[in-house]
Amino acid sequence: MNTREQLRLLILAVLERQPEHGYAIAQAIKARSDGLLNAREGTLYPALHALEAEGMVESHEHEIGGRVRREYRLTQKGGGALAKSRRQWEQQVRAVGAVIGGRYESQRMAGAGHAGPARRGHGPRQGRHAGPLAGRGSG
C-alpha cells in the first residue's frame, strides 16, 4: 500500500464515524495518530475529490458560522472500500513484521495461528535468531 492509498484509507476511516469537512478530517487524522500523521491541504483535497469522483464519498455544502463548508460523507461503496483497505493494511503490517521481527513477529505468528517459536522447531535456548546468526550476540 503506497502513501496515496494510505491517505485514502485514513480519510475513509475518519468518515466512517461521522461526516466531516476537510479541515476536521485533517485534524482527526492528526489527533488519532498522536500528531505523527499530517494530512496536508495539498494532498488531502485532491484525495477527497478523487474519492468523490469514484463514489466512495459524497459531499454537500453547508453554511456554518457564516462560512460555506463542504462536508464529506462515506457512501456504501466507500464503506466496502474501507473494509478492503483495512484487510490490505493488516496484511502489509504482518508482512513487514515478518521481515523486521521483534514484537511484530509475535503478532504475525499469533495472527497466523502459530503457538510461538517452539512450534517452528526452535528449542528453548535457540530463540528467534536460530540459524545463520545464532551465536553472534544477536539473540
N, C-alpha and C positions, 0 to 999 in steps of 0.2 A: 504494500500500500504506500503510495507516494504522498508527498506533503499535500498536494491538491486534494487527494482522496481523504486524507486525514481531516482537513479543514471541513470538507463536506460532511464527514461523519460527526464532527463536533457540532456543526450547525444543526444538523438533523436531531442530534441528541438534546440540544438545548430546546429546540422547538417541540420536542416530544412532551415536555412538561406543560408548556403553555405558549400561546402566540407571543411574539416579541418584535420590537423594531430593531433595526440594525445595531445601534449603539448598545442596546440592552443585551443583544446576542454576544457582542464582543466582551461586554462586562461579565456576563455569565461564564464565558469560556475562561476568562482571566481568574475570576473568583473560584470556580470549581477546580482549577488547576493550581490553586495557591500561588498565583502570579507567574507560574512557569510558562504558560502559553498565552500568546497575544495574537488576536486576530486583527490585523491592521486593516484600515479602511480600504487601502488599495488592493487587498486580496479578498476581504470579506464581501464587499458589494458585488464584485464580478461573480463570486461563488454563489451568492444569493440569487443573482439574475439568471445564472445558468441553471440552478436548481428549479427556479420558477419556470424557465423555458422547457425543462424536462418534465414538468408536472409533479415534482417532488414537494414543492411548497407553493402556496398561493399567497398573494398579498392584497391588502386593502389599505387605502389611505384613511387616516383618522386625524381629526384636529385635537391636539392635546395642548392645553395652555396657550392657545393662540398660534401654535405651530402645527403644520401638517406633517404627520409622520406616517411612514409606510410600515405596516405591521405584517409580519410573515407568520404563516400558519402551516403546520405539517399536513400534507394530504395523506390519503390512504396509501397511495403509491410510494410516497416518501417514507411512510412507516415500514413498508416492506423492504425498501432500500436500506433503511436504518438497521433492520434486523440482519440483513445480508452483510452489511458493512461491519457490524459487530462481530459476526462469525469470522469474517476475514481478518479482522483485527486480532481476535483471540488466537487464530491460527498463526499469525505473524509473531505475536508475542511468544507463543510456545516455541516456534522455530528459532527465534533469536535466543530464547532462554536455553535451548538445547545446545547452541553454539557457545554462549558465554558462561554457562554453568552457574554455580553458586545456588542461591535460593531460587533462582528461576528454573534451574534444572529440576529441583524437587517439585515445583509447581507443575512443570511439564509432565513429569512422571506421574504425579497424582492425577492429572487430567487424563492421562492415557491409561489409567487403571493399574499402574505398577505399584508394587508394595515398597519399593525403595532400592538402594544399591544392592542388597543381598539378593534380590530377585534377578538382577542382571548378572549374577555369578561372582560378584565381588565378595571376598571374605571380610570378616570384621576388621582386619588391620589394613586392608588394601585401600579403603576409602574410595573417593571418586576419581583419584588420579592413578588408578591401576593401569598398567600398560607402559608405553614408552617413557612417560615422565615420572613413573614411580621411583622413589628413592632419590630424587633430585631436590628435595626440600620444598616441593610444591604442594604437599598434602598436609 
